Amino acid sequence: MILCTRLILYLCFFQPGIMSGIIKKTLIDLEFPSVLEQIASRCNTSKGKEASLKVSPLKSRDEIIRSLGVTSEYLSSFSNENRIPNHGFESIDEEIKLLKIENTILEPESFKKIVHIVNTAVTHKKFYKKFKEYYPLLFEETIPLEENKEIPQWVGDVIDRFGEIRDDASIELNQIRHQIKETRAKINQSFGGAIQRYQASDYLDEIKESIVENRRVLAVKAMYRRKVKGSVLGSSKTGSIVFIEPEIVLQYSRKLAHLEYDETEEIQRVLKALTDLLRPYADLITRYQTFLFNTDLTAAKAKYARDINALLPDINDDQNLFLREAYHPLLYLNNTRQGQKTWPQTIHLHSENRIIVISGPNAGGKSITLKTIGLLQLMLQSGILIPVHERSTVCFFDRILTDIGDNQSIENHLSTYSYRLKNMNGFLKKCNDGTLFLIDEFGTGSDPELGGALAEIFLEVFYERGSFGVITTHYANLKLLADELPYATNANMLFDSRTLKPRFQLETGQPGSSFTFEVAQQNGIPYSLINRARKKIERGKIRFDATIAKMQKERNKMAKTGSRLQEEESRAREEADRLEKINSKMKAKLEKYQVLYDHNQRMIRLGNKVNSAAEKYFKDKKKRPLVSELLRLVETENSKRKKKSTQEMNAEKEGQYKLEREVHQQLKTIRKEKKVKKELAVKAKPSPNFKIGDRVRLIDGKAVGSIDSLEKNKAVVNYGMFITNVSITQLELVEPKK
């Protein structure tokens, strides 16, 4: 399987030609085939694996966006309830070839595979039609597919679910099989009679019968073989037993053989008729299979995206590439398996910052950062989701050019530097404003001053042509050039000089020190040798490198301070917002309580006036003054109500109702809590041993009674005026019986 995979990759990536402006060398440099291998491993079908290994950058923007959208929709199905149906199937390439050749006959197993593909494709078409609001692009993929119900019906009429030809596949086959059953019954009946007859004569061995050449035979003792009429089909190894087919069974066996031959012929005729029936649908069946292996490829891309936490970022038309918290997918999966941390990188290329020059120590992550940018761009333009933050934004490039690693051309007898010069010549021919170039260790392989000067000229040409790119270097002149060019910038890989370990984090805006001596010290080089090396180079170079390192440290401190201040500011803002919300709630609650208080005071005053009128009526029994006073009170209240607008009244009532509901809810909660506490207290308190005649009362009551009788944790309590039956758990002892 691995050999087959490698062969397909060779055929895909090592053949001459350019795919969508991206040459095969770029795909190999950025390890794109390894990504395809990982996607292929997540396919369910062999056809899906083949298709995934042939994935390459797409030619048009619309194709890329559609492919990304389809994969993103499938990825979303993993996290919602509308899971996409299973799409597994067996390849039917051979069956499709046979359908296109006249007079060919398919086997029953082939028909089963075809029906499975048809049913699976139709199931997907129905599913996407039902949930087209969730999966609009996937639904569009099924629109060209015709929904066929005849093929499964035709095959089901001939072949059962076990892959056997049905008895009623044809009238002739049904008759033949009926005759076969009758003949076999006669054979069994005749054979049974022969066993009884010869067993009674003691001609048979203990085993009585056996099977020879798929035929039932009698196990006859050798000494009696001439006494049993029939055909001898063999004997045992010792010769003590002779296997004979009885003569009475022979005529039925011959008839059975003819019937079985007729059955085989009729089955072939039925299968040929069924094959001819399906032959016009060969193209439709092919489209079904193509749809399903494309679905398998999409599903594999979605599974891969889920495993590397990939998503579909925003796509722009402004040549703005902002990869926030981007991960190298191969490194991420490898580190995840080993339980190690993978450091994400953030990089931004746009019209006013087209070229980034990355410097810093060896083993600090420069090359991985470079490859991350290139590989994610390749994946994106091949319709594969990328592991970046959701607020990233991306664009597309017409060309992606790479020069990564030590590439000695053995077959052409070229050195590393000669090969790189030849590569740069190709860059100079192809670079334009739609190009993304990625160069690792730019300018190396020759004399530092001469090679650095030539590299500087190359970089100026790329810049003048409006190309976008990222390079890594240790050359000071390239760092200075990046600082001078308006639309280029320096970046560095951070290094902790205290622990002598790289931090694997990219920081833009400033070149990085190579930390040559620090890295050497970390790798165990004696300090005495490092000190001797320091003395051999120019003092100005050391000061320059030390200044860069010092500036880098200061920048790190400032970044940490800024980050800390931002966090403190964020916390203070959150606390202020929280306090503001609490203040608003308290203010609203106070206003509600004030409204309720005013209302209650008014009701108290009104109640007092009504009470005074009632007392006066109680004394003098005069109705007219009472009615007059009540009418006056009502008219006074109505005149007050008229002063308020309808809106204010509604607002007041609503506020009152809300407050009353809140108070009522709080009272319910308090009562419930009290009840629970009382129940707990009752459970915790040991129950007294009640006796007839004891003076008791209910736990929440005041009336005292005496127990008249006790039965099954129930007590009949006599209160004098009435008698009640209660549980003893609800009683408390007031006075025991004397």
Phi, psi and omega in degrees: 000317180296319180297319178297317179299314180298322181295317179297319178298321179297314182296327182283318194249347184250013174269152181297154175125169180240135178250111175056039179075008179239115186283162184298327180299322179298318180298319180289316181302322185266008176062033178297322177301329178294323176296318180296323177298320180291325175292318180300324180294345180259005177278152179266340187237157179293323179294322177296320178299316179299316181295321183292326180287347179259005179297137179214165178306133183281159189273330185240156179298319181297319178298317181297310183297321180294315180298317178296319181295319179297315179296320180297321177296317179295321178299322181294336181292340180289340186245011175232176186280343183270069183290136181290138182298162178294145184237012184296146179198164174260142182299140178238032179301316181295320179296321180293322177299316181294324179297333182271002178248128182294149175067015175272159182231129178273150177279158179305322180296326178294319178297320179299317179296320180295315180298320179298318179295316180298312181297319181295316179296317180294321177300317178296319180299316179295319181297312182293330177292322180290323184246039183293339177290328178278323186232068184296319181289319177296325176296318180298329179296332184267351183302316181292345182281129175278142179272108184255126177249345185289318185301309178299326180292315180299313181293321180296332178288341184251320187240133179277180185291347178266001180086013180262150178287128182291150178298324183267022177298331174205160180295318181297317181296322179297318179294317181298314182292328176295317178294323178298317179298317180296317181295317179296325177295318178294322178299314181296321180294314180295318181295320178298320177296320180296320179299315181296317183294313184281336176291321178295330178273001180061035178271344188262149175286175182298326182286343175068308184214168179204183178238125177228128181053041178064027179230142178285133181226156176275140176268089186267138174297138187303325184291341182251015188297332180279347180273347180255117181281130179160189183259126179279124182249000179154182180214169178284170182297324181278345181083004182280343181234136176243133182263118186233133171270121185302147182298326182292336181273338187301317183296322177289326179295321178295319179295320179296320179298319178295319180294320179294323175296316178299323179297315180298317180297318181293322177298317178298322179294318180295316180295323178294319178297319179293321178298316179296328179292325181273345187303318180294345183262015183300317181293320179296316179297323177297318179295322176301313181294320179298318178300318184289322179284336170292323175297319179297319178296316179298317179297320179295319176299319180293319178297318179297318178299320179296321183289332181253011181058045182270162180205177177262108180282174176292138180248128183241167179253011190255017185050054180239107181252106180238100179262107181259129180050055182273138179247145170282116189299319181294317180293322181297313180294319180296314179294325179296318178297326182268001179072027181253158180277140174249130183270123176281158179235149176239127182218146185225117174243129178209183188299333180257008176207072190276332186232133178240129178254112183262128176231174182142182186289157172295152182063022180262354177108012181297310183295321179296320178298316179299313181292327178299314180300311183293315183294319179295324178292320177297314179301314181301313183283357174255007178082024180249130180294153188239149181277087179224171176290150184296341179268012176287157174224143187227163175222178181245151178240146179288326181224147171232116183247138183227148170219093188231132173088179181270101186250087174274129180268093186294317184294334180258005178057043180254140174284173178302313184292321178297319178297318182291325176295319177297321178295318179297327179297321176295322177300314184297330180283331190253340187295132173209192185285357176251022185250141170245116179249144182227116184233125180261134180053057184298130174091354183282165177107354180219188177305130185306317183287314182289314179295323178295322179295317179294319178298323179297319179295316178303314182297322178297321180295314178301320181294315182296330181277000177078019181287158174255143181189165176226131177231155173244143183199162170247358187283128182293325183293329177287326176295318179293320179297318179297329179286332183274326183287132185298322186255028174231158182211156176269156173212159180218153174268123186294146182220131180270103183289344180283314179268353181059039179229142178290153181255356175056037179233133180271136178226124183267159175107349185205138177291162181247152174283149178285343181049044185302310184288327179293317179295321178297319179296321179296327182271013171090010177290131182304141183296328180298321179290321178297320180294321178296322179294323178301321183288340185276342180261168183294142181296324180297322178297318179297315180297319179299313180296319180294322179296317178299315180298318180295317178298323179297318178297315181298320179296320178298317179298316179297320179296318179296317179297315179299318179297318180295317180296321178297319179296316179296319178297319179297317179296319179296320180295318179296319180295319179297318178298319181296315179295323179296320178295317178298317180299317180296318179296316180297319180296316180297320180293319178297319178297320179295317179297323179295317178298315180296320180296314179300318180297314181296320178298319179295319179296324179294315180297316179296319179296321178297319179295317178296320180296319178297317179296322180294319179296320179297318179293326180296329183276312187257351177058030180261118185282324185299312177299325180295312180297319180298318180294317180296318178297320179297318179297317180296315180295323178298314180295322180293324178294326177292322181293325181295335181290336182269142177287162179298321180297318181293321179297315179298318180296320181295315180297317180298315178297320180295314181298317180299316181294318179298320178297317179298315180296317180298317179297317179297319178297319178298317179297315181297316180296320179297317179297318179297319180297316179299317180298319180294318179297319178296321180294322179294319179294322182288327183282129181295135181286130179290158179271093184288149176229159177297132181100348178295143175273122185224169173209160177294149183302321181263000186259174179244332182292139181249135178224182180239148182280122177272324180204159180229135178199121176051060178059019176241147180229139174263114186253129181257115180262008181092297181280331181208166179236139180225155180250116184227163175283144182292342178289341181267001183253151171232145185281127176263313181206125179289160179295134181277000000 
